[in-house]
Amino acid sequence: MVPIHTAPIRFHEGEKQMRSLLRVPDGDNPTSPGLSPYARRVLHISSLLAIGTLDAEGRPWTTLLGGEPGFARSLGQSIIVVKTLVDRKFDPVIGILLGDKKDGEVHEEKGDGRLVSALGIHLATRGRVKLSGKMVTGALRYHTREADADESGAAEVQLVFAIQQSLGNCPKYLNQKQIVQSLPEPLLLSDTLPLPEPALRLLAKADMFFLSSSNHESNMGTNHRGGQPGFVRVAKNNAFESVLVYPELSGNRLYQTLGNLYTTPQAGLIFPDFDSGDALYLTTTTEIVLGKEAPTVLPRSNLVVKLHVLAARFVKNSLSFRGDNLERSPYNPPVRYLPAEKAIADAQTNNSKVVYAKFLARDRLAPTIARFRFSISDPEASGRWTPGQYVALAFENELSVGYSHMRDDDPKSLNDDLVRTFTVSSSPGELPEDEFEITIRNVGTVTNFLFRQNVRSGLEVPLKGFGGSFTIQQGPKGMVPFVAGGIGITPLLAQLHTLDLARVQLFWTINVHDIGLVIDTIERCPELGPSTRIFISRLSEQSPPESNLQIQMLEVYGVHIATRRMVASDVEGHQDGSSIWYLCTGGTLRESLLAWLPGKTTVYEDFDY
């Protein structure tokens, strides 16, 4: 029986070393023992599952399976089952896990089971979760359209894993895609070096790959890397060696993958072709390059990983899915070219057009909250936004100090791309067509920079685009509940003009110091008052002297006030006729709400990074 961990997960030595090298402040490891409720929910909606394991030589490999949401699901007690179509002939992970098992023959692991890791991912919503554990059992059912089963390379696989660790992961560089199922018809085109021309064309257009790594043979992790098409560069490719290079970008700063590569410098990768179903499978040794050496390998980079290919397989039509492009992550930086590719980089720079957002005005609403107005230099190039979307702004030119090994004044700024997304809080038509507003809290390097700006400074920052789709749908009848935590009110602000406010139920948790934001919202939209319930925390004798007067002002507008935290009974009594709940809160309150609303559909965007 595979043991299921229950003790808190601690950072291992490699993770500690990488966090120390990159000056990450001390903190707890957020990884959960077993399969957490959050991990279970994300797994059940996932249409892709990347799986990693080690071969007989201890080398990692990765595959990517696809199916309808629910093809990977929990059986309870941290046990999951995966059932979908696979390439049974050339997929290296399927070969490792099931060996030479024949049609219908069950494979059962002995002892503790084989080390595996996985990444459940739903690209349409950018939801994803990391899993680590052991294989329990598995089997193949051959899929054939011919009389001779051996002619078909497709099979239906069933795999059972015992999950020992899980972590809801950063979706920052995920490019959205709509996944549809497809039947694999695998054909091995190459399994030697150099990488063949079709593989190089795949690398040139790839905007994501999946990699698996291990901390020796104690545990594994599978993760994703994404960017603009071609963000992985080919440094060498000949009969003797193939070397790939990619930049490590700022993410959740846990450095779990890099921690594994620090102790055990090897990785297994898959580059999927979402258009054709082709796949490039690699197992590599790795080299972490940081500090002053990083930009000599890949200019404008603080942290780089070099991949030295040990073995490769390029398989035509190996995958059981296809993917239609939806929206690229606004955080993706431009492709960083190798020093030998300077001519390409110069040409791209000369041909690129940058749209700027110019700082026009600021209204302070609370001690740490303000509304900022910007104009757009080229509205046609940037495109128009729709209510519920965010704007991505780049502050690298204003705040980047280049590479710095030690930043004791601001360690979180190390390896920070300085791109931020802010929900647009103004409605289209509320301002001139070339203007928009954001309402934000002063919580970090970028927001502090904005709060300190003089309105007359003429600040302009690159506008990378608008994205997201946190849209509130209101049918012809029934109530629409929206739960906001503090500044989480912003998606609703931009959509107030589109809603019947008499059928909106707003539950808003607020710190006593932020009541000014509530007053501004209700004064700008008085019709919202009777539909609003405010939960004010930290109200005490030390509260601002004006807080009691502010509360009285809100009551005049019909706002219902509770001077306490929100509890389960607050929502349980307001569920009649409300099948869809919209949430924009911090992670802790969101988890509580999900537990308080069983059987209800909840809509929220998860960008906890």
C-alpha positions in Angstrom: 0.0 0.0 0.0 1.4 3.4 -1.0 1.7 5.7 2.1 -0.2 9.0 1.9 1.6 11.9 3.5 -0.2 13.8 6.2 2.7 15.8 7.8 3.4 19.4 6.5 5.7 19.5 3.4 9.0 21.2 3.9 11.3 22.7 1.3 14.1 20.2 0.4 17.8 21.2 0.2 17.7 22.1 -3.5 14.7 24.4 -3.0 16.4 26.0 0.0 19.6 26.6 -2.0 17.8 28.2 -4.9 15.6 30.4 -2.7 18.8 31.5 -0.9 20.6 32.3 -4.1 17.7 34.3 -5.3 17.2 36.1 -2.0 13.6 34.8 -1.4 12.4 35.6 2.1 11.8 32.7 4.4 8.3 31.2 4.3 6.3 28.0 4.6 6.0 25.5 1.7 2.3 25.8 0.5 2.3 22.3 -0.9 -0.5 20.2 0.7 0.0 16.6 1.8 -2.2 14.2 -0.3 -4.9 15.5 -2.7 -6.3 18.8 -1.3 -9.9 19.8 -2.0 -8.7 22.6 -4.3 -6.5 20.1 -6.2 -9.4 17.8 -6.6 -11.6 20.5 -8.1 -9.0 21.6 -10.6 -8.2 18.0 -11.6 -11.8 17.3 -12.3 -12.1 20.3 -14.8 -8.7 19.6 -16.4 -8.6 18.7 -20.1 -4.9 18.0 -20.1 -2.7 16.0 -17.7 1.1 16.1 -18.1 2.7 13.0 -16.4 6.4 12.5 -15.5 8.3 9.4 -14.4 11.9 8.0 -14.4 13.2 5.3 -16.8 15.4 2.4 -15.9 18.4 4.6 -16.1 16.9 7.2 -13.7 16.3 9.7 -16.5 13.0 11.7 -16.4 10.5 11.7 -19.3 7.2 13.6 -19.7 4.0 13.0 -21.6 0.9 15.0 -22.1 -2.5 13.3 -22.1 -5.8 15.0 -23.1 -9.5 14.3 -22.8 -12.9 15.6 -21.8 -12.9 17.2 -18.3 -13.2 14.4 -15.8 -10.9 12.0 -17.7 -8.6 12.3 -14.6 -10.6 12.2 -11.4 -10.4 11.4 -7.7 -11.5 8.1 -6.3 -11.2 9.4 -2.7 -8.4 9.0 -0.2 -5.9 10.8 -2.5 -6.3 8.1 -5.2 -6.9 9.3 -8.7 -7.7 7.4 -11.9 -6.8 8.5 -15.5 -8.7 7.1 -18.5 -8.1 8.3 -22.0 -6.6 7.5 -25.4 -2.8 7.4 -25.7 0.0 6.6 -28.2 0.9 3.1 -26.9 3.8 2.6 -29.3 6.1 5.6 -29.0 5.0 7.6 -25.9 8.0 7.0 -23.6 6.1 7.5 -20.4 3.4 5.0 -21.3 6.2 2.6 -22.2 7.9 3.1 -18.9 4.7 2.8 -16.8 3.2 -0.3 -18.6 6.2 -1.9 -20.3 5.3 -4.7 -22.6 1.8 -5.3 -21.2 -0.6 -6.7 -23.8 -4.2 -5.8 -24.6 -6.2 -5.9 -21.3 -3.2 -7.1 -19.2 -3.1 -5.4 -15.8 0.1 -4.0 -14.4 0.4 -3.8 -10.6 3.2 -2.0 -8.9 5.1 -3.8 -6.2 6.1 -2.3 -2.8 5.7 1.5 -2.6 5.0 1.9 -6.3 6.8 3.8 -9.1 7.6 7.5 -8.6 5.3 9.7 -10.7 4.3 13.4 -11.0 1.6 15.2 -12.9 0.2 18.6 -13.8 -3.5 18.9 -14.3 -4.4 21.8 -16.4 -7.4 23.5 -18.0 -6.0 25.9 -20.6 -9.3 27.6 -21.3 -9.4 29.0 -17.8 -5.7 28.7 -16.9 -6.5 26.5 -13.9 -3.8 24.1 -13.0 -2.5 21.9 -10.1 0.7 20.0 -9.5 0.6 16.5 -8.2 3.2 14.1 -6.9 3.0 10.5 -5.8 3.3 6.8 -6.8 1.8 4.6 -9.5 -0.5 1.9 -8.2 -1.8 0.0 -11.3 -2.6 0.4 -14.9 -3.7 -1.3 -18.1 -4.2 -0.7 -21.9 -7.1 -1.5 -24.1 -6.0 -1.5 -27.7 -8.0 0.8 -30.0 -8.2 -0.4 -33.6 -10.3 0.3 -36.7 -8.6 -2.6 -38.4 -8.9 -6.4 -38.0 -5.2 -6.5 -37.0 -4.9 -4.8 -33.6 -1.1 -4.5 -33.9 -1.5 -2.1 -36.8 -3.1 0.6 -34.5 -0.8 2.6 -32.3 -3.7 4.0 -30.2 -5.0 2.5 -27.0 -7.2 3.4 -24.1 -5.1 3.7 -20.9 -6.3 3.4 -17.3 -3.8 4.5 -14.7 -4.2 4.7 -11.0 -2.0 7.0 -8.9 -1.7 7.6 -5.1 -1.2 11.3 -4.7 1.2 12.2 -1.8 1.5 16.0 -2.5 -0.5 18.6 -4.3 -0.2 22.4 -5.0 -2.4 24.9 -6.8 0.1 26.5 -9.1 0.9 29.9 -10.8 -0.9 30.3 -14.1 1.1 33.4 -15.1 2.6 32.4 -18.4 -0.2 30.1 -19.6 -1.5 30.7 -23.1 -5.2 29.9 -23.2 -6.4 27.2 -25.6 -9.6 25.2 -26.2 -8.8 21.5 -26.1 -10.6 19.0 -28.2 -10.1 15.2 -28.4 -8.4 13.4 -31.3 -7.4 9.9 -32.1 -3.6 9.3 -32.0 -2.1 7.7 -35.2 1.5 7.7 -34.1 4.4 7.4 -36.5 8.0 7.6 -35.2 10.0 10.1 -37.5 13.2 10.3 -35.5 14.9 9.0 -32.3 18.4 10.2 -32.9 20.4 13.4 -32.9 20.5 15.9 -34.5 16.9 16.9 -34.0 15.1 16.7 -37.4 13.8 19.7 -39.3 10.2 19.1 -38.3 11.2 19.1 -34.6 13.0 22.4 -35.1 9.9 23.9 -36.8 7.9 22.8 -33.7 10.4 24.4 -31.4 10.2 27.6 -33.4 6.5 27.9 -33.0 6.0 26.3 -29.5 4.5 28.7 -26.9 4.6 26.1 -24.1 6.3 22.9 -23.0 6.0 20.6 -20.0 8.9 19.3 -17.9 9.4 16.8 -15.2 12.2 16.8 -12.7 13.1 14.9 -9.5 14.9 15.4 -6.2 17.1 12.3 -6.7 14.6 9.5 -6.4 12.6 10.8 -3.4 10.0 12.8 -5.2 9.1 14.3 -8.6 7.5 17.4 -10.0 5.9 18.2 -13.3 5.5 21.8 -14.4 4.8 24.0 -17.4 6.8 26.8 -19.1 5.3 29.2 -21.5 6.0 32.4 -23.5 5.8 33.8 -26.9 6.2 31.3 -29.8 9.9 30.5 -30.1 10.8 31.4 -26.5 12.9 28.3 -26.4 16.1 28.8 -28.5 18.2 26.1 -30.1 21.9 26.8 -29.2 23.4 23.7 -30.9 22.0 20.9 -33.0 24.4 18.4 -34.6 25.1 14.7 -34.6 27.1 15.1 -31.3 24.9 17.4 -29.2 21.7 19.3 -29.1 21.4 22.2 -26.6 18.2 24.2 -25.9 18.0 27.4 -23.9 15.1 29.1 -22.2 14.6 32.0 -19.7 13.3 31.3 -16.2 10.7 34.0 -15.7 9.3 35.4 -12.5 6.5 33.1 -11.1 5.4 32.1 -7.6 9.0 32.2 -6.3 8.8 28.7 -4.8 11.5 27.4 -7.2 10.4 23.8 -6.9 11.5 22.9 -10.4 14.8 24.7 -10.1 15.3 23.2 -6.7 15.0 19.7 -8.2 17.4 20.7 -11.0 19.9 22.0 -8.4 20.1 18.6 -6.6 19.4 16.4 -9.7 20.3 18.3 -12.9 18.2 16.4 -15.4 14.7 17.0 -16.9 12.2 15.3 -19.2 10.3 17.4 -21.6 7.5 17.3 -24.1 6.9 19.9 -26.7 3.3 19.4 -28.0 2.1 20.6 -31.4 -1.5 21.7 -30.6 -2.2 22.0 -34.4 -1.1 18.6 -35.7 -0.8 16.4 -32.6 2.9 15.9 -33.2 5.2 15.6 -30.1 8.9 16.1 -29.3 9.9 14.0 -26.3 13.3 14.8 -24.7 15.3 13.7 -21.7 18.1 16.1 -20.9 20.8 17.1 -18.4 20.3 20.6 -17.2 22.5 23.6 -16.3 21.2 26.6 -14.3 22.8 29.9 -15.3 22.3 33.0 -13.1 24.0 36.2 -12.2 26.3 38.0 -14.7 26.6 34.9 -16.8 22.9 34.6 -17.6 22.7 37.5 -20.2 25.8 36.2 -21.9 23.8 33.1 -22.7 20.5 34.8 -23.3 20.5 38.6 -23.4 18.1 40.5 -21.0 17.8 37.4 -18.8 18.6 37.1 -15.1 18.1 33.3 -14.9 18.5 30.8 -17.7 18.3 27.0 -18.0 20.4 25.1 -20.6 19.1 21.7 -21.7 21.6 19.2 -23.0 19.7 16.5 -24.9 20.5 12.9 -24.0 17.7 11.2 -26.0 14.9 12.4 -28.2 11.8 11.1 -30.0 9.9 13.1 -32.6 6.5 11.3 -33.2 4.0 12.4 -35.7 0.4 12.5 -34.5 1.3 11.1 -31.1 -1.2 13.2 -29.1 -4.9 12.5 -28.2 -6.0 16.1 -28.5 -5.7 19.3 -30.5 -5.8 22.9 -29.2 -7.3 26.1 -30.7 -5.5 29.3 -29.6 -7.6 31.7 -27.5 -5.6 34.3 -25.6 -1.9 34.6 -24.9 -0.8 35.4 -21.4 -0.2 39.2 -21.1 2.9 38.5 -19.0 4.8 36.9 -21.8 7.9 39.0 -22.6 9.2 39.3 -26.1 11.4 36.4 -27.4 14.9 36.7 -26.1 17.4 35.7 -28.8 20.8 34.1 -28.5 23.8 36.4 -29.0 24.4 34.7 -32.3 20.9 35.7 -33.4 21.5 39.4 -32.9 20.3 40.3 -36.5 16.9 38.6 -35.8 16.6 40.4 -32.5 17.4 43.8 -34.1 14.9 43.3 -36.9 12.2 42.4 -34.4 12.9 45.5 -32.3 12.8 47.7 -35.4 9.5 46.2 -36.6 7.6 46.2 -33.2 5.2 48.9 -32.3 4.7 49.8 -28.7 1.4 51.2 -27.3 1.7 53.4 -24.2 -0.6 54.2 -21.3 -0.1 57.8 -20.0 -0.9 58.6 -16.4 -3.6 61.4 -16.3 -5.2 61.5 -12.8 -5.4 59.9 -9.4 -8.2 59.9 -6.8 -7.3 58.7 -3.3 -10.2 56.7 -1.9 -8.7 55.2 1.2 -5.3 55.3 2.9 -4.0 52.5 0.6 -6.5 52.5 -2.3 -6.7 54.9 -5.2 -8.3 55.2 -8.7 -5.9 55.9 -11.5 -6.8 57.2 -15.0 -4.7 56.6 -18.1 -5.0 57.5 -21.8 -4.0 55.1 -24.6 -1.5 56.3 -27.3 -3.0 54.2 -30.0 -6.5 52.8 -29.1 -6.8 51.0 -32.5 -3.6 49.1 -31.9 -4.4 48.2 -28.3 -8.0 47.2 -29.0 -11.0 47.9 -26.9 -11.7 46.2 -23.6 -14.9 44.7 -22.4 -16.3 44.9 -18.8 -14.6 42.4 -16.6 -11.2 42.5 -18.4 -7.8 43.5 -17.1 -5.1 45.7 -18.6 -1.5 44.5 -18.6 1.1 47.3 -18.0 4.9 46.9 -18.2 7.0 48.9 -15.7 10.4 47.4 -16.6 11.8 50.7 -18.1 10.8 52.6 -14.9 11.8 50.1 -12.2 14.3 47.6 -13.5 17.8 48.0 -12.2 19.1 45.1 -14.3 20.5 42.0 -12.7 21.3 42.2 -9.0 22.4 39.2 -7.0 21.4 40.8 -3.7 18.6 43.3 -3.1 18.2 43.4 0.7 16.0 46.5 0.3 13.5 44.6 -1.9 14.3 40.9 -2.3 11.0 40.2 -4.0 12.1 42.3 -7.0 14.8 39.8 -8.0 13.9 38.1 -11.3 10.7 40.2 -11.5 9.5 40.9 -15.0 7.6 44.0 -13.7 4.5 43.3 -15.8 1.3 43.7 -13.8 -2.4 43.1 -14.6 -5.0 45.4 -13.1 -8.8 45.0 -13.6 -10.2 47.9 -15.5 -12.7 49.5 -13.2 -14.3 52.0 -15.6 -17.0 51.1 -18.1 -16.7 51.5 -21.8 -18.4 54.8 -22.7 -17.9 56.2 -19.2 -14.8 58.0 -20.3 -13.4 59.1 -23.7 -12.6 56.1 -25.9 -8.9 56.5 -25.4 -9.1 56.5 -21.6 -9.6 53.9 -18.9 -9.3 53.6 -15.1 -8.0 51.1 -12.6 -8.7 51.0 -8.9 -5.8 49.5 -7.0 -4.3 48.9 -3.5 -0.7 49.9 -2.7 0.8 46.5 -2.0 4.2 46.2 -3.7 6.9 47.7 -5.9 4.8 48.7 -8.9 1.8 50.0 -7.0 4.0 51.9 -4.6 5.7 53.5 -7.7 2.3 54.6 -9.0 1.1 56.0 -5.7 4.3 58.1 -5.5 3.9 59.5 -9.0 3.2 63.2 -9.5 0.2 63.6 -11.8 2.2 66.2 -13.8 5.1 63.8 -14.4 3.8 62.7 -17.8 4.5 59.0 -16.9 4.0 56.6 -19.9 4.4 52.9 -19.6 4.0 50.2 -22.3 0.5 48.8 -22.5 0.7 45.1 -23.4 -3.0 44.6 -24.0 -6.4 43.8 -22.4 -7.5 40.3 -21.5 -9.5 38.0 -19.2 -13.2 37.3 -19.2 -14.6 37.7 -15.7 -18.1 38.6 -17.1 -21.2 38.6 -14.9 -24.1 36.9 -16.7 -27.6 38.0 -15.6 -30.5 36.1 -17.0 -34.1 37.3 -17.3 -34.9 36.4 -13.7 -33.3 35.4 -10.4 -30.7 37.0 -8.2 -27.0 37.4 -9.1 -24.8 37.1 -5.9 -21.3 38.7 -6.0 -18.9 38.3 -3.2 -16.0 40.8 -3.0 -13.1 40.9 -0.7 -11.7 44.5 -0.4 -10.4 45.6 -3.7 -12.0 42.6 -5.3 -15.0 44.8 -6.1 -13.3 46.1 -9.3 -14.7 43.6 -11.8 -18.2 44.5 -10.7 -17.5 48.3 -10.9 -17.0 48.1 -14.7 -20.2 46.1 -15.2 -22.7 48.0 -13.0 -24.2 49.8 -16.0 -25.0 46.4 -17.7 -26.9 44.9 -14.7 -30.3 45.1 -13.2 -29.1 46.2 -9.7 -32.4 45.3 -8.1 -31.4 41.6 -8.8 -27.8 41.9 -7.6 -26.8 40.7 -4.1 -23.4 42.2 -3.2 -21.6 40.7 -0.2 -18.5 42.8 0.5 -15.9 42.2 3.2 -13.9 45.3 4.0 -11.3 46.5 6.4 -12.4 49.5 8.5 -9.6 51.5 6.9 -11.0 50.9 3.4 -14.6 52.2 4.0 -13.8 55.2 1.7 -13.8 52.8 -1.2 -17.3 51.6 -0.3 -18.6 55.2 0.1 -17.1 56.2 -3.3 -18.8 53.1 -4.9 -22.2 53.7 -3.4 -22.1 57.5 -4.1 -21.3 56.8 -7.8 -24.1 54.2 -8.0 -26.7 54.8 -5.3 -29.0 52.1 -6.7 -26.5 49.5 -5.4 -27.0 50.5 -1.8 -30.1 48.4 -0.8 -28.6 45.3 -2.5 -25.3 45.6 -0.6 -24.2 43.8 2.6 -20.9 45.1 4.1 -18.9 43.1 6.6 -16.4 45.4 8.4 -13.5 43.9 10.2 -11.0 45.4 12.6 -13.5 47.9 14.0 -12.3 48.9 17.4 -11.5 51.9 19.6 -8.4 52.4 17.5 -10.4 52.7 14.3 -10.2 56.0 12.4 -12.3 58.6 14.1 -14.4 59.1 11.0 -15.4 55.5 10.7 -18.7 55.8 12.6 -19.8 58.7 10.5 -18.9 56.8 7.4 -21.0 53.8 8.5 -23.9 56.2 9.1 -23.5 57.6 5.6 -23.7 54.1 4.1 -26.8 53.3 6.1 -28.5 56.3 4.6 -28.1 54.7 1.2 -29.7 51.5 2.5 -26.5 49.5 2.9 -26.7 46.6 5.4 -23.8 46.8 7.8 -22.3 44.0 9.9 -19.3 44.8 12.0 -17.8 41.3 11.9 -16.3 38.8 9.5 -18.4 37.0 7.0 -19.6 33.5 8.1 -21.4 30.6 6.5 -24.9 31.6 7.6 -24.5 34.9 5.7 -24.6 33.1 2.3 -26.7 30.1 3.3 -29.7 32.2 3.8 -29.4 33.8 0.3 -29.2 30.9 -2.0 -32.7 30.6 -3.3 -32.8 31.1 -7.1 -29.1 31.7 -7.2 -27.3 28.9 -9.0 -24.2 30.9 -10.0 -22.1 32.8 -7.5 -19.4 35.2 -8.6 -16.4 35.5 -6.3 -13.5 37.9 -6.3 -11.8 37.4 -2.9 -8.5 36.3 -1.4 -7.7 32.6 -1.3 -8.7 31.9 2.3 -12.2 33.4 2.0 -12.6 31.8 -1.4 -11.9 28.4 0.0 -14.5 29.0 2.8 -17.1 30.2 0.3 -16.6 27.1 -1.9 -17.3 25.0 1.2 -20.3 27.1 2.1 -21.9 26.8 -1.4 -22.1 23.0 -2.1 -23.9 22.3 -5.4 -23.6 25.9 -6.6 -21.6 26.9 -9.6 -18.9 29.4 -8.7 -17.1 31.7 -11.1 -13.8 33.3 -10.2 -10.4 34.0 -11.7 -7.5 32.5 -9.9 -4.4 34.7 -10.3 -2.8 34.1 -6.9 0.8 35.2 -7.7 
